[in-house]
Amino acid sequence: MPDGSRGAEARREPVPVLAVTPWRCYLFPGNAITAKQLHQETKAILNQLELGESLVVTRNGRRITRMEPVTTAGSASDWTEIMAEVWRVQKGVKPSARTANPVLEDRRRRR
């Protein structure tokens, strides 16, 4: 290194790297949208959700939430099946051992 050229090479400025992501090109699995798109295209996004599509919302390249469509409400028979065990247990409790529901007691006092 008699001419000192190596030292000059080490002082070079770093080469800039393109850090722009093309529109609708994401590194996240599934469908991802930006917070800005959510704000600007709300109607279209709600239509996608209504069709059963799940979406990931990102802000500054970070995931912030997942939006999923709401499943249809269950039928009355589903509710009966869910509550059957609760009602069975309630019948097995002696009336003297039962405690009042604090929410219902508060409502009664306010009337």
N, CA and C of each residue as an Amber inpcrd file, in Angstrom:
protein
   333
   0.8160000  -1.1960000   0.0000000   0.0000000   0.0000000   0.0000000
   0.8540000   1.2510000   0.0000000   1.7740000   1.2630000  -0.8960000
   2.6350000   2.4370000  -0.9390000   1.9230000   3.6770000  -1.4200000
   0.9140000   3.5550000  -2.2780000   0.2720000   4.7610000  -2.8090000
  -0.9330000   5.2170000  -1.9860000  -1.3410000   4.4410000  -0.9840000
  -2.4660000   4.8300000  -0.1220000  -3.8200000   4.7060000  -0.7670000
  -3.9230000   3.9610000  -1.8780000  -5.1990000   3.8360000  -2.5790000
  -6.2410000   3.0600000  -1.7790000  -5.8110000   2.1540000  -0.9380000
  -6.7660000   1.3700000  -0.1600000  -7.5010000   2.2440000   0.8530000
  -6.8400000   3.1730000   1.4350000  -7.4580000   4.0730000   2.3910000
  -8.5160000   4.9400000   1.7440000  -8.2890000   5.3630000   0.5290000
  -9.2680000   6.1750000  -0.1940000 -10.4950000   5.3400000  -0.5390000
 -10.2760000   4.0530000  -0.8330000 -11.3880000   3.1610000  -1.1730000
 -12.2890000   2.9340000   0.0390000 -11.7270000   2.8660000   1.2100000
 -12.5000000   2.6220000   2.4230000 -13.3660000   3.8260000   2.7850000
 -13.0150000   5.0150000   2.2940000 -13.7700000   6.2160000   2.6300000
 -14.8860000   6.5250000   1.6420000 -15.1590000   5.6510000   0.7180000
 -16.2230000   5.9220000  -0.2700000 -17.5950000   5.9820000   0.4020000
 -18.4640000   6.7740000  -0.1640000 -19.8430000   6.8720000   0.3240000
 -20.5780000   5.5750000   0.0170000 -21.4710000   5.1280000   0.9050000
 -22.2490000   3.9300000   0.6090000 -23.1870000   4.1710000  -0.5710000
 -23.4010000   3.1390000  -1.3470000 -24.2770000   3.2390000  -2.5160000
 -25.7230000   3.2040000  -2.0250000 -26.5660000   4.1790000  -2.4100000
 -27.9590000   4.1610000  -1.9620000 -28.7040000   2.9630000  -2.5520000
 -29.5760000   2.3940000  -1.7410000 -30.3640000   1.2400000  -2.1550000
 -31.8190000   1.6700000  -2.2700000 -32.4810000   1.2340000  -3.3070000
 -33.8850000   1.5530000  -3.5130000 -34.7140000   0.8820000  -2.4220000
 -35.4570000   1.6510000  -1.6700000 -36.2190000   1.1290000  -0.5490000
 -37.7100000   1.3650000  -0.7310000 -38.1670000   1.3850000  -1.9600000
 -39.5760000   1.6390000  -2.2400000 -40.2490000   0.3260000  -2.5890000
 -41.4070000   0.0800000  -2.0080000 -42.1650000  -1.1210000  -2.3200000
 -43.2390000  -0.7630000  -3.3320000 -43.2960000  -1.4500000  -4.4560000
 -44.3580000  -1.1640000  -5.4330000 -45.7390000  -1.3520000  -4.8200000
 -46.7020000  -0.6320000  -5.3410000 -48.0750000  -0.6930000  -4.8480000
 -48.5970000  -2.1230000  -4.9230000 -49.2440000  -2.5890000  -3.8810000
 -49.8320000  -3.9250000  -3.7770000 -48.7840000  -5.0410000  -3.8350000
 -47.5620000  -4.7510000  -3.4290000 -46.5170000  -5.7700000  -3.3600000
 -46.0430000  -5.7940000  -1.9150000 -46.3340000  -6.8590000  -1.1900000
 -46.0520000  -6.9160000   0.2320000 -45.2720000  -8.1720000   0.5730000
 -44.6200000  -8.1270000   1.7070000 -43.8710000  -9.2770000   2.1780000
 -44.6940000 -10.1300000   3.1420000 -45.9120000  -9.7550000   3.3940000
 -46.7470000 -10.4660000   4.3490000 -47.5810000 -11.5220000   3.6380000
 -47.8150000 -12.6510000   4.2920000 -48.6580000 -13.6750000   3.6690000
 -50.1080000 -13.2120000   3.5920000 -50.8270000 -13.7140000   2.6320000
 -52.2290000 -13.3360000   2.4790000 -52.3610000 -11.9430000   1.9050000
 -53.5250000 -11.3970000   2.0050000 -53.7810000 -10.0560000   1.4760000
 -53.4460000  -9.0180000   2.5280000 -52.6070000  -8.0860000   2.1680000
 -52.2240000  -7.0150000   3.0800000 -52.5570000  -5.6800000   2.4340000
 -52.9840000  -4.7520000   3.2660000 -53.2780000  -3.3990000   2.8140000
 -52.6040000  -2.4290000   3.7710000 -52.3320000  -1.2420000   3.3110000
 -51.7430000  -0.2330000   4.1860000 -52.8500000   0.5250000   4.9030000
 -52.4800000   1.1920000   5.9810000 -53.4400000   2.0140000   6.7140000
 -53.9990000   3.1140000   5.8120000 -53.1520000   3.6290000   4.9380000
 -53.5940000   4.6740000   4.0020000 -54.6530000   4.1180000   3.0570000
 -54.4350000   2.8950000   2.5380000 -55.4330000   2.2760000   1.6600000
 -56.7420000   2.0470000   2.4070000 -56.6410000   1.6170000   3.6560000
 -57.8450000   1.4080000   4.4600000 -58.6390000   2.6950000   4.5670000
 -57.9410000   3.7980000   4.7580000 -58.6020000   5.0980000   4.8710000
 -59.2280000   5.5290000   3.5420000 -58.4940000   5.3360000   2.4540000
 -58.9340000   5.8390000   1.1610000 -59.9050000   4.9070000   0.4400000
 -59.8290000   3.6240000   0.6880000 -60.6270000   2.6420000  -0.0550000
 -61.5180000   1.8120000   0.8740000 -62.1010000   2.4410000   1.8690000
 -62.8730000   1.7280000   2.8800000 -63.9920000   0.8860000   2.2750000
 -64.7450000   1.4420000   1.3560000 -65.8750000   0.7160000   0.7730000
 -65.4210000  -0.5580000   0.0650000 -64.3720000  -0.4700000  -0.7270000
 -63.8640000  -1.6400000  -1.4500000 -63.3370000  -2.6950000  -0.4810000
 -62.6910000  -2.2460000   0.5820000 -62.1450000  -3.1770000   1.5600000
 -63.2700000  -3.8780000   2.3120000 -64.3100000  -3.1320000   2.6700000
 -65.4610000  -3.7570000   3.3350000 -66.1380000  -4.7690000   2.4170000
 -66.1730000  -4.4750000   1.1300000 -66.7250000  -5.4350000   0.1700000
 -65.8990000  -6.7160000   0.1440000 -64.5690000  -6.5820000   0.1910000
 -63.7050000  -7.7550000   0.2360000 -63.9710000  -8.5850000   1.4890000
 -64.1010000  -7.9180000   2.6200000 -64.3870000  -8.6160000   3.8720000
 -65.7310000  -9.3320000   3.8060000 -66.7080000  -8.6660000   3.2040000
 -68.0430000  -9.2450000   3.0820000 -68.0240000 -10.5160000   2.2380000
 -67.0900000 -10.5860000   1.2930000 -66.9540000 -11.7700000   0.4460000
 -66.1750000 -12.8890000   1.1370000 -65.7440000 -12.6480000   2.3860000
 -65.0750000 -13.6840000   3.1580000 -63.5610000 -13.6100000   3.1440000
 -62.9970000 -12.5380000   2.6390000 -61.5470000 -12.4030000   2.5490000
 -60.9890000 -11.7840000   3.8320000 -59.8970000 -12.3320000   4.3450000
 -59.2100000 -11.7750000   5.5080000 -58.0990000 -10.8580000   5.0320000
 -57.8580000  -9.7840000   5.7620000 -56.8520000  -8.8000000   5.3640000
 -55.9480000  -8.4630000   6.5420000 -54.6940000  -8.1420000   6.2420000
 -53.7400000  -7.6570000   7.2360000 -53.4940000  -6.1870000   6.9330000
 -53.5960000  -5.3400000   7.9580000 -53.3710000  -3.9090000   7.7910000
 -51.9630000  -3.6060000   8.3060000 -51.1910000  -2.8770000   7.4860000
 -49.8290000  -2.5140000   7.8680000 -49.6890000  -1.0000000   7.9380000
 -48.7540000  -0.5630000   8.7870000 -48.4020000   0.8560000   8.8620000
 -46.8860000   0.9320000   8.9460000 -46.2900000   1.6780000   8.0440000
 -44.8320000   1.7990000   7.9720000 -44.1620000   0.4290000   7.8830000
 -44.7880000  -0.4840000   7.1480000 -44.2070000  -1.7990000   6.9310000
 -44.4010000  -2.7920000   8.0630000 -45.0850000  -2.3990000   9.1450000
 -45.3110000  -3.2920000  10.2830000 -46.7740000  -3.6860000  10.3410000
 -47.0410000  -4.9180000  10.6570000 -48.4260000  -5.3680000  10.8400000
 -49.0090000  -4.6880000  12.0690000 -50.2340000  -4.1640000  11.9300000
 -50.8740000  -3.5640000  13.1050000 -52.1750000  -4.2670000  13.4660000
 -52.8240000  -4.9100000  12.4920000 -54.0510000  -5.6360000  12.8200000
 -54.4110000  -6.5970000  11.7010000 -55.2920000  -7.5100000  12.0160000
 -55.8570000  -8.4210000  11.0270000 -57.3660000  -8.2050000  11.0300000
 -57.9280000  -8.0830000   9.8490000 -59.3760000  -7.9040000   9.7190000
 -59.9400000  -9.1730000   9.0970000 -60.9440000  -9.7280000   9.7580000
 -61.5770000 -10.9450000   9.2670000 -63.0780000 -10.7390000   9.2290000
 -63.7420000 -11.4120000   8.2930000 -65.1950000 -11.2810000   8.2340000
 -65.8460000 -11.9380000   9.4530000 -66.9720000 -11.4030000   9.8460000
 -67.7320000 -11.9580000  10.9670000 -68.4900000 -13.1740000  10.4580000
 -68.4450000 -14.2450000  11.2230000 -69.1860000 -15.4290000  10.8180000
 -70.6670000 -15.2000000  11.0650000 -71.4900000 -15.9460000  10.3850000
 -72.9260000 -15.7850000  10.5630000 -73.3290000 -16.2430000  11.9540000
 -74.3450000 -15.6150000  12.4890000 -74.8190000 -15.9390000  13.8340000
 -75.3850000 -17.3490000  13.8630000 -75.1570000 -18.0210000  14.9690000
 -75.6520000 -19.3800000  15.1240000 -77.1590000 -19.4200000  15.2840000
 -77.7250000 -20.5700000  15.0570000 -79.1680000 -20.7270000  15.1890000
 -79.5470000 -20.9030000  16.6560000 -80.8280000 -20.9010000  16.9350000
 -81.3220000 -21.0720000  18.2970000 -80.9300000 -22.4400000  18.8470000
 -80.8800000 -23.4480000  17.9990000 -80.5160000 -24.7810000  18.4800000
 -79.0600000 -24.8030000  18.9460000 -78.1860000 -24.0290000  18.2860000
 -76.7910000 -23.9380000  18.7300000 -76.7210000 -23.3420000  20.1340000
 -77.5050000 -22.3040000  20.3760000 -77.5290000 -21.6570000  21.6880000
 -78.0390000 -22.6260000  22.7460000 -79.0340000 -23.4020000  22.4270000
 -79.5730000 -24.3800000  23.3630000 -78.5060000 -25.4060000  23.7270000
 -77.7480000 -25.8610000  22.7440000 -76.6760000 -26.8180000  23.0110000
 -75.5870000 -26.2050000  23.8930000 -75.2560000 -24.9470000  23.6350000
 -74.2200000 -24.2750000  24.4220000 -74.6680000 -24.1110000  25.8650000
 -75.9020000 -23.7150000  26.0710000 -76.3920000 -23.4190000  27.4100000
 -76.8720000 -24.6520000  28.1750000 -77.0000000 -25.7900000  27.5260000
 -77.5370000 -26.9910000  28.1820000 -76.7530000 -27.3490000  29.4360000
 -75.4380000 -27.3300000  29.3770000 -74.6390000 -27.6790000  30.5410000
 -74.7890000 -26.6500000  31.6540000 -74.8680000 -25.3710000  31.3050000
 -75.0470000 -24.3240000  32.3050000 -76.3580000 -24.5230000  33.0420000
 -77.4270000 -24.7800000  32.3020000 -78.7310000 -24.9700000  32.9280000
 -78.7420000 -26.2300000  33.7940000 -78.0380000 -27.2810000  33.3560000
 -77.9800000 -28.5200000  34.1360000 -77.2760000 -28.2630000  35.4640000
 -76.1730000 -27.5430000  35.4510000 -75.4330000 -27.2450000  36.6730000
 -76.2610000 -26.3490000  37.5890000 -76.9650000 -25.3680000  37.0130000
 -77.7860000 -24.4690000  37.8300000 -78.8820000 -25.2230000  38.5670000
 -79.4640000 -26.2150000  37.9270000 -80.5210000 -27.0000000  38.5700000
 -79.9770000 -27.8000000  39.7420000 -78.6940000 -28.1860000  39.6880000
 -78.0930000 -28.9820000  40.7560000 -77.7010000 -28.1830000  41.9810000
 -77.7070000 -26.8720000  41.9090000 -77.3320000 -26.0280000  43.0480000
 -78.5580000 -25.7830000  43.9100000 -78.4170000 -26.0240000  45.2210000
 -79.5340000 -25.8030000  46.1450000 -79.8480000 -24.3110000  46.2210000
 -81.1330000 -23.9620000  46.3390000 -81.4960000 -22.5410000  46.4150000
 -80.7920000 -21.7960000  47.5500000 -80.5450000 -22.4570000  48.6760000
 -79.8870000 -21.7800000  49.8010000 -78.4050000 -21.5150000  49.5090000
 -77.7970000 -22.2690000  48.5880000 -76.3830000 -22.1050000  48.2700000
 -76.1540000 -21.1130000  47.1270000 -77.2010000 -20.6730000  46.4920000
 -77.0560000 -19.7550000  45.3630000 -76.7080000 -18.3530000  45.8430000
 -75.9100000 -17.6540000  45.0540000 -75.5930000 -16.2610000  45.3460000
 -76.2450000 -15.3960000  44.2730000 -76.6380000 -14.2200000  44.6740000
 -77.3030000 -13.3190000  43.7380000 -76.2900000 -12.7580000  42.7440000
 -76.7500000 -12.5590000  41.5420000 -75.9260000 -11.9400000  40.5010000
 -75.7840000 -10.4630000  40.8530000 -74.5480000  -9.9670000  41.0470000
 -74.3790000  -8.5710000  41.4690000 -74.9100000  -7.5580000  40.4540000
 -74.8600000  -7.8870000  39.1860000 -75.3600000  -6.9700000  38.1620000
 -76.8800000  -6.8620000  38.2790000 -77.5530000  -8.0060000  38.4210000
 -79.0050000  -7.9900000  38.5580000 -79.4330000  -7.3080000  39.8560000
 -78.6790000  -7.5280000  40.9230000 -79.0000000  -6.8640000  42.1910000
 -78.8730000  -5.3460000  42.0640000 -77.8640000  -4.8740000  41.3760000
 -77.6760000  -3.4400000  41.1610000 -78.8320000  -2.8690000  40.3510000
 -79.2650000  -3.5810000  39.3360000 -80.4030000  -3.1300000  38.5190000
 -81.6620000  -3.0350000  39.3590000 -81.8870000  -4.0100000  40.2090000
 -83.0920000  -3.9810000  41.0830000 -83.0610000  -2.7900000  42.0220000
 -81.9050000  -2.4900000  42.5650000 -81.7980000  -1.3430000  43.4820000
 -82.0740000  -0.0320000  42.7780000 -81.6900000   0.0900000  41.5100000
 -81.8620000   1.3410000  40.7730000 -83.2940000   1.5770000  40.3360000
 -84.1090000   0.5780000  40.3320000 -85.5020000   0.7450000  39.8800000
 -86.3300000   1.4640000  40.8650000
